[in-house]
């Protein structure tokens, strides 16, 4: 099955942002738990290449992608280019020594996965990082191109999600890779799950209230903060006329409400820099309460995207220049 938070489009959307934040938090929790237990066991180089089917996809790919980038090689026995590409990927998986995991999917036996990833032909190579699917390349590729792509993938995993990879021991027995264990249920997991279900079902008011209930008990809960910011954003744009909002923003550049409404639409549509830039320009044109209103909305949008996103970091600098 396709996971709720997997973004197949390649466009930055709210579900992808939420999944990235959740996966980063889970990865940090897993590392902390491992440290408390004296460190996770090392795996054999042979365990860096695994066969994956539909039944094990969530466990072997999605859950593992919170620890290490997972590269998926879609192949078939009859595919001649696959017979050239797959051995290169398998060799590089061992050479990269745990910085990524290679999952091999036989498309003949796993047609549903092939359809869910929108694959038109093979070989096709994707990656899943912190629950997010990224297309890497399709068809034959040279080793230099593959290495460059893998280097970028590993860098994203390390810098954006803190995924430092797996520990590999040449002396470890194959098949001894530690299984991904479920984290103990937290005190607010039931409330958070109710909020997610409400969000997924379109009950935005219910989602807002559920996240607020968590924050009333645990004001520092990062997942609830992010979820509330998302739910309130979606609630604000629900039922609006996008064309009218954009006309108002174009016709009334000094109208704070019009610019804020347009920025909300920008962000929901994935135009992150446009949303931030619009509000920063509005901050520069306003004073007093109007300026503070715009600034607060911008900070709310920062929460939706996440503090570690490079676009948020750049926009914070621009906001500081606009204010001071």
C-alpha positions as CSV (number, residue, x, y, z in Angstrom):
1,X,0.0,0.0,0.0
2,X,1.1,3.6,-0.6
3,X,1.8,5.3,2.7
4,X,-0.2,8.4,3.6
5,X,2.8,10.6,3.9
6,X,4.7,9.5,0.7
7,X,4.9,12.4,-1.7
8,X,5.1,10.9,-5.3
9,X,4.8,14.2,-7.1
10,X,8.2,15.7,-6.3
11,X,6.4,19.0,-5.4
12,X,6.9,20.3,-1.9
13,X,3.5,19.9,-0.2
14,X,2.2,20.0,3.4
15,X,2.1,16.2,3.7
16,X,5.7,16.0,2.7
17,X,6.7,18.7,5.1
18,X,4.9,16.9,8.0
19,X,6.4,13.5,7.1
20,X,9.9,15.0,7.0
21,X,9.5,16.5,10.4
22,X,8.1,13.3,11.9
23,X,10.8,11.2,10.3
24,X,13.5,13.4,11.6
25,X,12.1,13.3,15.1
26,X,11.8,9.5,14.9
27,X,15.3,9.1,13.7
28,X,16.6,11.2,16.6
29,X,14.5,9.1,19.0
30,X,15.9,5.9,17.5
31,X,19.5,7.2,17.8
32,X,18.9,8.3,21.4
33,X,17.4,4.9,22.3
34,X,20.3,3.1,20.6
35,X,22.8,5.1,22.6
36,X,20.9,4.3,25.9
37,X,21.1,0.6,25.0
38,X,24.8,0.7,24.2
39,X,24.4,1.1,20.5
40,X,22.7,-0.9,17.8
41,X,24.3,-4.0,16.4
42,X,26.3,-3.8,13.2
43,X,25.1,-5.4,10.0
44,X,26.9,-7.5,7.4
45,X,27.8,-6.0,4.0
46,X,25.5,-8.6,2.6
47,X,22.5,-7.0,4.4
48,X,23.0,-3.7,2.5
49,X,21.2,-5.2,-0.4
50,X,17.7,-6.6,0.3
51,X,14.8,-8.0,-1.8
52,X,11.5,-6.2,-1.0
53,X,7.9,-7.1,-1.8
54,X,4.6,-5.3,-1.3
55,X,3.9,-7.0,2.0
56,X,7.3,-5.9,3.5
57,X,7.5,-2.5,1.9
58,X,6.4,-0.4,4.9
59,X,8.7,-2.3,7.2
60,X,11.8,-2.7,5.0
61,X,11.6,0.6,3.1
62,X,9.5,3.2,4.8
63,X,10.5,2.5,8.4
64,X,14.2,2.0,7.5
65,X,14.2,5.3,5.6
66,X,14.0,7.0,9.0
67,X,17.5,5.5,9.7
68,X,19.2,5.6,6.3
69,X,18.3,6.6,2.7
70,X,16.8,3.6,0.9
71,X,17.5,3.3,-2.9
72,X,14.9,1.2,-4.7
73,X,15.9,-0.7,-7.9
74,X,12.8,-1.7,-9.9
75,X,13.9,-4.6,-12.1
76,X,12.7,-7.7,-13.9
77,X,14.4,-10.9,-15.0
78,X,13.6,-10.2,-18.7
79,X,15.0,-6.7,-18.6
80,X,18.5,-6.6,-20.2
81,X,19.4,-3.1,-19.1
82,X,18.5,-4.1,-15.5
83,X,21.2,-6.8,-15.7
84,X,23.7,-4.1,-16.4
85,X,22.5,-1.6,-13.8
86,X,21.6,-3.8,-10.9
87,X,25.2,-5.2,-10.3
88,X,26.6,-1.6,-10.3
89,X,24.0,-0.5,-7.6
90,X,24.8,-3.6,-5.6
91,X,28.5,-3.0,-5.7
92,X,28.1,0.7,-4.8
93,X,25.8,-0.2,-1.9
94,X,28.7,-2.2,-0.4
95,X,31.2,0.4,-1.3
96,X,29.2,3.2,0.4
97,X,29.4,1.2,3.5
98,X,26.0,1.8,5.0
99,X,25.4,5.3,3.8
100,X,22.4,3.9,1.9
101,X,20.4,0.7,1.7
102,X,19.6,-0.9,-1.6
103,X,16.1,-2.4,-1.9
104,X,15.4,-4.5,-5.0
105,X,11.8,-4.8,-6.3
106,X,10.9,-7.4,-8.9
107,X,8.1,-5.6,-10.8
108,X,6.6,-8.8,-12.2
109,X,5.9,-10.0,-8.7
110,X,5.0,-6.5,-7.3
111,X,2.8,-4.8,-9.9
112,X,1.0,-2.6,-7.3
113,X,4.3,-1.0,-6.2
114,X,5.2,-0.3,-9.8
115,X,1.8,1.4,-10.3
116,X,2.0,3.4,-7.1
117,X,5.4,4.8,-8.1
118,X,4.1,5.7,-11.6
119,X,6.8,3.7,-13.4
120,X,6.4,3.5,-17.1
121,X,9.5,1.5,-17.9
122,X,12.4,-0.3,-16.2
123,X,15.1,-0.1,-15.0
124,X,13.8,2.7,-12.7
125,X,15.5,3.9,-9.6
126,X,13.9,5.8,-6.7
127,X,15.0,6.7,-3.2
128,X,13.0,7.0,-0.1
129,X,14.4,9.4,2.5
130,X,12.5,10.0,5.8
131,X,9.4,8.6,4.2
132,X,9.6,10.7,1.1
133,X,9.9,9.2,-2.4
134,X,12.4,10.8,-4.8
135,X,12.8,9.8,-8.4
136,X,16.5,9.3,-9.2
137,X,16.8,8.1,-12.8
138,X,15.2,5.8,-15.3
139,X,16.9,3.6,-17.9
140,X,20.6,2.9,-18.2
141,X,23.0,5.3,-16.5
142,X,26.7,5.5,-16.3
143,X,28.6,4.9,-13.1
144,X,29.8,8.4,-12.8
145,X,26.2,9.7,-13.0
146,X,25.1,7.1,-10.5
147,X,27.8,8.1,-8.0
148,X,26.9,11.8,-8.3
149,X,23.3,11.1,-7.7
150,X,24.1,8.9,-4.7
151,X,26.4,11.5,-3.2
152,X,23.6,14.1,-3.4
153,X,21.2,11.7,-1.9
154,X,23.5,10.9,1.0
155,X,24.1,14.6,1.6
156,X,20.4,15.4,1.7
157,X,19.9,12.5,4.2
158,X,22.6,13.8,6.5
159,X,22.1,17.5,6.3
160,X,18.3,17.7,6.3
161,X,17.3,14.7,8.3
162,X,20.3,13.7,10.3
163,X,20.5,10.2,8.7
164,X,24.1,9.1,9.3
165,X,23.6,5.6,7.9
166,X,24.1,2.1,9.2
167,X,27.0,0.6,11.0
168,X,28.6,-2.1,8.9
169,X,30.9,-4.9,10.2
170,X,32.6,-7.2,7.7
171,X,32.7,-9.9,10.4
172,X,29.0,-9.7,11.2
173,X,26.8,-12.6,10.2
174,X,24.5,-12.0,7.2
175,X,20.9,-11.7,8.2
176,X,21.7,-10.2,11.5
177,X,20.5,-6.7,10.8
178,X,18.6,-5.3,13.7
179,X,14.9,-5.0,13.0
180,X,13.2,-1.6,13.2
181,X,11.4,-1.6,16.6
182,X,8.4,0.3,17.4
183,X,8.9,3.3,19.8
184,X,7.0,3.0,23.1
185,X,3.7,4.8,22.9
186,X,4.0,8.4,24.1
187,X,1.5,10.0,26.5
188,X,-0.2,12.0,23.7
189,X,0.0,9.4,20.8
190,X,-3.7,8.8,20.9
191,X,-4.6,12.5,20.7
192,X,-2.0,13.0,17.9
193,X,-3.4,10.0,15.9
194,X,-6.9,11.4,16.3
195,X,-5.7,14.8,15.0
196,X,-4.0,13.1,12.0
197,X,-7.2,11.1,11.2
198,X,-9.3,14.3,11.4
199,X,-6.8,16.1,9.1
200,X,-6.9,13.3,6.6
201,X,-10.7,13.1,6.6
202,X,-11.0,16.8,6.0
203,X,-12.3,17.7,9.4
204,X,-10.1,20.7,9.9
205,X,-11.9,22.1,12.9
206,X,-11.5,18.7,14.6
207,X,-7.8,18.5,13.7
208,X,-7.2,22.0,15.1
209,X,-8.9,21.2,18.3
210,X,-7.1,17.9,18.7
211,X,-3.7,19.5,18.2
212,X,-4.6,22.3,20.7
213,X,-5.6,19.6,23.2
214,X,-2.1,18.1,23.0
215,X,-0.5,21.5,23.3
216,X,-2.6,22.3,26.4
217,X,-1.0,19.4,28.1
218,X,2.4,19.5,26.4
219,X,3.2,23.0,25.1
220,X,6.5,22.0,23.7
221,X,5.2,19.1,21.6
222,X,6.8,19.7,18.1
223,X,4.6,17.4,16.2
224,X,1.5,19.1,17.6
225,X,2.9,22.5,16.8
226,X,3.5,21.5,13.2
227,X,0.2,19.8,12.9
228,X,-1.7,22.8,14.3
229,X,0.1,25.2,11.9
230,X,-0.8,23.0,9.0
231,X,-4.4,22.5,10.0
232,X,-5.0,26.2,10.6
233,X,-3.4,27.0,7.2
234,X,-5.7,24.6,5.4
235,X,-8.7,25.9,7.4
236,X,-7.9,29.5,6.2
237,X,-7.8,28.6,2.5
238,X,-10.8,26.2,2.6
239,X,-13.5,27.6,0.4
240,X,-11.8,30.7,-0.8
241,X,-11.8,31.7,-4.5
242,X,-8.1,31.6,-5.5
243,X,-8.6,33.9,-8.5
244,X,-10.3,36.5,-6.4
245,X,-7.6,36.3,-3.7
246,X,-4.9,36.8,-6.3
247,X,-6.8,39.7,-7.9
248,X,-7.2,41.4,-4.6
249,X,-3.5,40.9,-3.8
250,X,-2.5,42.4,-7.2
251,X,-4.9,45.3,-7.0
252,X,-4.2,46.2,-3.3
253,X,-0.5,45.8,-2.6
254,X,-0.8,47.8,0.6
255,X,-3.7,45.7,1.9
256,X,-2.3,43.5,4.7
257,X,-5.3,41.0,4.6
258,X,-5.1,40.6,0.9
259,X,-1.3,39.9,1.0
260,X,-1.6,37.4,3.8
261,X,-4.4,35.5,2.1
262,X,-2.4,35.3,-1.1
263,X,0.7,34.1,0.9
264,X,-1.4,31.3,2.4
265,X,-2.4,30.2,-1.1
266,X,1.2,30.4,-2.3
267,X,2.3,28.0,0.5
268,X,-0.5,25.5,0.0
269,X,0.4,25.4,-3.7
270,X,4.1,24.7,-2.9
271,X,5.4,28.1,-3.8
272,X,7.3,28.5,-0.6
273,X,9.7,31.3,-1.7
274,X,6.8,33.3,-3.2
275,X,4.8,33.1,0.1
276,X,7.8,34.2,2.2
277,X,8.8,36.9,-0.3
278,X,5.3,38.4,-0.5
279,X,5.1,38.8,3.3
280,X,8.6,40.1,3.7
281,X,7.8,42.8,1.2
282,X,4.6,43.6,3.0
283,X,6.6,43.9,6.3
284,X,8.8,46.5,4.5
285,X,5.7,48.5,3.5
286,X,3.9,48.5,6.8
287,X,4.3,49.8,10.3
288,X,2.7,49.3,13.8
289,X,0.0,46.7,14.2
290,X,-0.2,45.9,10.5
291,X,3.5,45.1,10.4
292,X,3.2,42.9,13.5
293,X,0.2,41.0,12.0
294,X,2.2,40.2,8.9
295,X,5.3,39.2,10.9
296,X,3.2,36.8,13.0
297,X,1.7,35.2,10.0
298,X,5.1,34.7,8.4
299,X,6.4,33.0,11.6
300,X,3.4,30.7,11.4
301,X,4.3,29.8,7.9
302,X,7.8,29.1,9.0
303,X,6.4,26.5,11.4
304,X,4.6,24.8,8.6
305,X,7.7,24.4,6.5
306,X,10.1,23.7,9.3
307,X,12.9,25.6,11.0
308,X,15.7,23.6,9.3
309,X,14.5,24.2,5.7
310,X,17.0,26.4,3.9
311,X,14.2,28.6,2.6
312,X,13.1,29.3,6.1
313,X,16.6,30.1,7.2
314,X,17.0,32.5,4.3
315,X,13.6,34.1,4.9
316,X,14.4,34.6,8.6
317,X,17.5,36.6,7.6
318,X,15.5,38.6,5.1
319,X,12.8,39.3,7.7
320,X,15.5,40.5,10.2
321,X,16.8,42.9,7.6
322,X,13.3,44.2,6.8
323,X,12.6,44.8,10.5
324,X,15.9,46.3,11.5
